[in-house]
């Protein structure tokens, strides 16, 4: 079962080791506004938490927990709803207020019911998930590496999926690894409503402190994947 996680251990960003360029993955923006396209289409593998205000809708969280359980199986359970929170946006209320002044404008994703958030521990893995029930689930699993470059982290992707997401339907996936900057992902697979990527990253906590080198498995699933701005 997924266990509660201390907020101080949540990872907010990850970066490819070795100084790989991230240019060209998404159109440049003068202001970084968290949104569905950046959540889906960037180089980042760890799912960051939504920054919007928390809302109270237990039925929405119950549906999210059920959908995650059906999608991934394994340690995911419909009973995980108490570990989850619901937010009215990916972008913070502070940013929205800042751009509400005359002469400014901000385009941000308005969810139908909210973006759920889950952060938990699963054996030696940390799980972070965000999405909208019925539309999109973005889930990342990461665990620290012992070595400086991650050679000990090899591990077949199919074996990782069997361990962490045994119920995931991987039928029809195609390998799109070479569509990205060389070395950005160890493996990247794609289907119309499913994206799977795996790689080694330097990780950073929400407070900006380094969290070390980690092996990360990222799964994006649901009709919302059609918003993917890539292959």
Residue pairs with C-beta under 8 A, 6 or more apart in sequence:
1 75
1 77
2 75
2 76
2 77
2 80
2 83
2 118
2 120
2 121
2 122
2 127
3 120
3 121
3 122
4 83
4 120
4 121
5 119
5 120
5 121
5 126
7 119
7 206
8 205
8 206
8 207
9 126
9 205
9 211
10 49
10 119
10 128
10 205
10 206
11 46
11 48
11 126
11 128
11 142
11 203
11 204
11 205
11 206
11 211
11 214
12 46
12 48
12 49
12 204
12 205
12 206
13 44
13 46
13 48
13 203
13 204
14 44
14 45
14 46
14 142
14 201
14 202
14 203
14 204
14 214
14 216
15 201
15 202
15 204
16 22
16 43
16 183
16 184
16 199
16 200
16 201
16 202
17 149
17 150
17 200
17 201
17 202
17 213
18 183
20 181
20 183
20 184
21 181
22 42
22 43
22 181
22 184
24 181
25 41
25 42
25 43
25 180
25 181
25 230
26 37
26 38
26 41
26 42
26 229
32 38
33 91
33 95
33 106
33 107
33 108
34 48
34 50
34 51
34 90
34 91
35 90
35 91
35 108
35 109
36 90
36 109
36 136
36 224
36 227
37 227
37 229
39 47
39 48
39 90
39 130
39 138
40 136
40 138
40 195
40 220
40 224
40 225
40 227
40 228
40 229
41 228
41 229
41 230
43 180
43 181
43 184
45 140
45 142
45 185
45 197
45 198
45 199
45 201
45 216
45 217
45 218
46 128
46 140
46 142
46 201
46 203
46 214
46 216
46 218
47 128
47 129
47 130
47 138
47 139
47 140
47 218
48 128
48 130
49 117
49 119
49 128
49 130
49 206
50 87
50 89
50 90
50 115
50 117
50 130
51 87
51 89
51 90
51 91
51 92
51 95
52 87
52 88
52 89
52 90
52 91
52 92
52 93
52 115
53 87
53 88
53 89
53 93
54 85
54 86
54 87
54 88
55 86
55 87
55 88
55 114
56 86
57 86
57 113
57 114
58 81
60 86
60 113
60 114
60 116
60 133
61 81
61 84
61 85
61 86
61 116
62 78
62 81
63 133
63 134
64 81
64 84
64 116
64 118
64 131
64 133
64 137
65 76
65 77
65 78
65 79
65 80
65 81
65 84
66 78
67 133
67 134
67 137
68 76
68 80
68 118
68 129
68 137
68 139
69 76
69 77
69 78
69 80
70 167
71 137
71 165
71 167
71 168
71 221
72 139
72 164
72 165
72 166
72 167
72 168
72 219
73 165
73 166
73 167
73 168
74 163
74 164
74 165
74 166
74 167
75 122
75 164
80 118
80 120
83 118
83 119
83 120
84 116
84 117
84 118
85 116
85 117
86 113
86 114
86 115
86 116
86 117
87 114
87 115
87 116
87 117
88 111
88 114
88 115
89 96
89 108
89 109
89 110
89 111
89 115
90 108
90 109
90 115
90 130
91 106
91 108
91 109
95 106
96 106
96 108
98 104
98 106
99 105
99 106
100 106
111 132
112 132
112 135
113 132
113 133
114 132
115 130
115 131
115 132
116 129
116 130
116 131
116 132
116 133
117 129
117 130
118 127
118 128
118 129
118 130
119 126
119 127
119 128
119 129
120 126
120 127
121 127
122 141
122 164
124 143
125 141
125 142
125 143
125 164
126 141
126 142
126 143
127 139
127 140
127 141
128 139
128 140
128 142
129 137
129 138
129 139
129 140
130 138
131 137
131 138
131 139
131 222
131 224
132 224
134 222
135 222
135 223
135 224
136 220
136 221
136 222
136 223
136 224
136 225
137 219
137 220
137 221
137 222
138 218
138 219
138 220
139 165
139 218
139 219
139 220
139 221
140 216
140 217
140 218
140 219
141 160
141 164
141 216
141 217
141 218
142 201
142 203
142 214
142 215
142 216
142 217
143 214
143 215
144 211
144 212
144 213
144 214
145 152
145 153
145 200
145 212
145 213
145 214
145 215
146 152
147 153
147 213
148 213
149 200
149 213
150 200
150 213
150 215
153 200
153 215
155 215
157 186
157 187
157 189
157 196
157 198
157 217
158 170
160 198
160 217
161 168
161 170
161 196
161 217
164 217
165 219
168 194
168 219
168 221
169 194
170 189
170 191
170 194
170 196
171 191
172 191
172 192
173 189
173 190
173 191
173 194
173 196
174 189
174 190
174 191
175 187
175 188
175 189
176 188
176 189
176 190
176 231
177 185
177 186
177 187
177 188
179 188
179 230
179 231
180 188
180 230
184 199
185 197
185 198
185 199
186 198
186 199
186 200
187 196
187 197
187 198
187 199
188 195
188 196
188 197
188 198
189 195
189 196
189 197
190 196
190 228
190 231
192 225
192 226
193 221
193 222
193 223
193 225
193 226
194 219
194 220
194 221
194 225
195 218
195 219
195 220
195 221
195 225
195 228
196 217
196 218
196 219
196 220
197 217
197 218
198 215
198 216
198 217
198 218
199 215
199 216
200 213
200 214
200 215
200 216
201 213
201 214
201 216
202 210
202 212
202 213
202 214
203 210
203 211
203 212
203 213
203 214
203 216
204 210
204 211
205 211
220 228
